[in-house]
């Protein structure tokens, strides 16, 4: 043990070029840190882009329901109902959120999920298990909120040094609200 300590001490003191291995080790360590941070940023940017596209698609569905909400707004509250022979019936359209997201993100259908590939043909991410819940305000309840909640599972391959380590799976949630202005 003492011999090892002395040789390490000799390596660090008084010899020219003795810091070259330490400098190389520090450079490699910094490279690994930079690679890790850049992969983390890629995952964050991908998730933010998907969430923005999903938010746009859900807002589009809520806006498309305007014609059903009109009757309630005219009466002073926002709700999706249509008049019929005996009163009002709920009228809500779930729209095509996947279709809108395919248009915005350039997705391809792959079985029960939607995928996006990069220019070299590698999988960028996979979206699956979309669920949409449109909350219709109760009939004649002023101050109620008409909104749509959507959730989708996003799977992104985590890469490090050109190899796929595993898949990051995240459940993204979005809410779009329709509220009367006047």
N, C-alpha and C positions, 0 to 999 in steps of 0.2 A: 504494500500500500504506500509506504514511504517512497519507494522508488518511482511509483506512478506519479505521486505528487511532485517529486523533484523534476521529472521529465516534463510535466505539464507547466511547472514554474519556469523551466528553462525555455520552453516553447513560447511563453508569453513575454519573457524579459530578455532584452539585449541581443536578439538575433534579427537580422534583416530578413524581411519576407515572412516572418512568423505569423503575421496577422492575415495572410492570404487565405488560409482555410477558414478562419472565422468570418472574413468578409464574404467568401463564397456561401457559407452557411447562412449568414444574415440575408444575402440576396435571394437565396432559395426560399427562406422563410417568408420574406416579403412577397415573393412571387405567389406562394400558396395563399397568403392572406388576400392579395389582390384578386386572385382567381375566385376565392370564396365570396368576397364582397361583390364581385361582378356577377356571379351566378345568383346571389341573393337579390341583387337589383333586377336581373332579368325576370326572376319569378314575381317580384313585386309589380313590375311594369306590365307583365302579362296579365296578372290578376286584375290590375286596375283597368286595363283595356277591355277585358271581358266584362267586368262589372259595369263599365260605362255603356257598352253595347247592350247589355241586358237591361239596364235602366232605360235606355232609349226605346227598346222594344216594349217594355212594360208601360212606359208613358204613352207610347203609340196605341197600345190596347186600351188604356184608360180613355184616351182622347177619342178613339173610335167608338167608344160607348156613349159619346156625347148625345146622340139622338135618343138613347134610352133614358138618359139622365134629364133631358130637357123638361119632361113633364113635372118632375120633382122640383127642378130649379124654378120653374114658373110658379110653383106653389110656395117657394121660400125655403126649400131644403134640397140637398143633392142626394138623389137615390135613383136607381135604375128600375123603373116600373112602367108598364104600359097600361092604358085603360082598356078594359074589355067589357063584355056585356054586364057583368055583375059588380065590377069595381076595378081593381088594379091587380096585375100579375107581375111578378119579378121578371125583368128582362135584362140579362147580362150576357155579353159576348166575350169569350176567353181569347179570341183572336189567334194569331199565328206567331207566337213569340220565337219559336225555333226558326221559322222562315225568315223573320226579320233579322235575327242574329246571323243566319247563314249569309244573308245579303251584306250585312255590315262587316262581318269578320272573315268572309270567304271560307265557310265551313263546308265539309263534305259529309254526307251521311255514311255511317259505318255501323250497320246492324242497329242496335238500340241506342247508339250514341252519335255524336257529331265530332269530327276531328278536323284539325288544321295541320298541314304539313308545310315545312319551310321549303326553300328553293332547291335544296339538295335531297329532298324526299324524306327527311327525318320528321318524326312526329313532334309537333310543337306542343299541342295540348289536346285534351279530349273533354267534351262536355256531355253529361248524361244526367238522368233522373231529374228532369225539370218538373217542378210542381208550381202551379199557379192557383192562388186563392183570391177570388174577388169578393170583397166584403161589401155587401149591399146594405146601405143604411135602412133602418126600419121605416116603413111607410109613415109619413106625416110626423117625422121626428126632427124638428128644427135643430140646427147645430150639429147634426150627425155628419160623419165623414164617409165618403165613398172612396175606397182604396183597393189597390191590388198588391198582393204580396207574391213574389216569385223567388224560388230557390233553385239552384242548379249546382251539381257537383262538377268541379273542375279538377282534372288530373293533369299534372305537368311533370314530364320526366326531369329529374334533377341530374345535371351533368357536372362532372369534374374531370378536368384534363382529358376531355374528349370521350369519356366513358359515362354511361348512364348508371348512376348509383341506385336510385329507386324512384318511385313516383310520389310527388307531393299531391295529396288529395285535400281539397278545401271545398266547403259548402258556402257558396256565395248567396247572399240575401239582398233583395231590393224591394223597396216599397214605393209605389207611386200613388198620389192622392189627388182626388178631384174635389175641389171645394168651391162652392158658389161664391162669386165676388160681390154680388149686389143683393 
